[in-house]
Amino acid sequence: MTSLKKIFSLTKQALSGEQIDLTKGSIKRAIFLLSVPMILEMCMESIFALVDIAYVSQVSTNAVATIGLTESVITLVYAVAVGLSMAGTAIVARRIGEKDKNGANKAAVQVIFLGVLVAAIVSVIGILFPKEILGLMGGEQSLIDEGYRYTQILFGGNITIVLLFLINAVFRGAGNASMAMWALLLSNGLNIILDPIFIFGWGPVPEYGVAGAAIATTIGRGTAVLFQLFILFYGATRIKLALKDLVLDAKVMLNMIKVSLGGIGQFLIGTSSWIFLMRIMSEFGSEVLAGYTISIRIMMFTLLPAWGMSNAAATLVGQNLGAKQPDRAEKSVWITSKYNAWFMAIVSIAYLLFATTIVGWFSNAPDVVYYGAISLQIVTAGYVFYAYGMTVTNAFNGAGDTKTPTIINFFCFWLFQLPFAYLAAIAFDWGPKGVFWAIAIAEVAIAIIAILWFKKGTWKKVKV
């Protein structure tokens, strides 16, 4: 009973946003206080992904496939946003660990400026060329005609995606993980409410079909960004901005760009691989593509919480390196990895046993369910390795060493995963299963290489 009371008390503290010093005291306690809001933040994101696909799957198979193709391209935007967010988390965490709050504020402002610039460029491309984007991804003409508005709206409003990523990264770097959680809770809560209204047309709102999902997403995330900005200027967090802080600082921005380049390259490699894999999958028709898309959404339901836990390692590494405590930083990574592995092992067993049933909740088309279930079973077979891989990779990023994961991704994704997927699926005639096996094997390889490299300890000497 005492243990339950202690867990309840710590959970309450984690969600309250109370300021804690992550460079002192129990490491397990620090991991718990950071992980709880980060896991809940990612759980909410994954719940929305499932609800969104459940609504859209009621529109048509083409609608589901449209989301798959669009998101495989917009992951390039995510790559830039996540790369910048890695730099933001690493630099803000390092400054907080050094007790340099002014430096943390400057880093926060520069990463937001960079995000706005990137989003503006992407918006123009997406608004002008939505049909061409879907066409390049191998979408059939009927799919393009039905779904191009979804692509246009999602790309046009991508600033909400980018800023939500970046400001939450700033909160996490500062140790204010609960603020990031509340922002995503607001965003995805609104998305879930607005989805059926805009997709199916309720009351005075007309029926927009799959485009309605993009409208709901943009409104939900835009509202959350306004909340984030309010907290940055008026909230009680370690990052406290004023109008006088909204100036370009060339030195800080160049450092931000330098650190983010590795992160951007890292995710561009990973996400471009997903784009090519989606392109290979499109060769097998909309049913296979829809099944694969549904399985990815289901996997994200558990990958995102695990990613949330691994984000705790990034913050702890950054702040403890700033406080000149590299051994404490390393210990934090191994403890977090162990917790993550236990979680992923349980999830893997559940997916292996109940894949068909789970995919069947989102579609009753036999081919869609079959390929979705096979994808789920094969890809999640290596989940325990993924747990270690994502935690150690995030630890490199939290230290500001974004170059090492980029190199690992290059070899495992571009030089192995893509050639293997193409040969297995097309040349060896394994079909979609060839793609699924390529994903699983590449992720296991990333985990093994990352662990061996992390043990060298070179990340402890990175300056940001």
Order of alpha helices (4+ residues) and beta strands (2+ residues): alpha-alpha-alpha-alpha-alpha-alpha-alpha-alpha-alpha-alpha-alpha-alpha-alpha-alpha-alpha-alpha-alpha
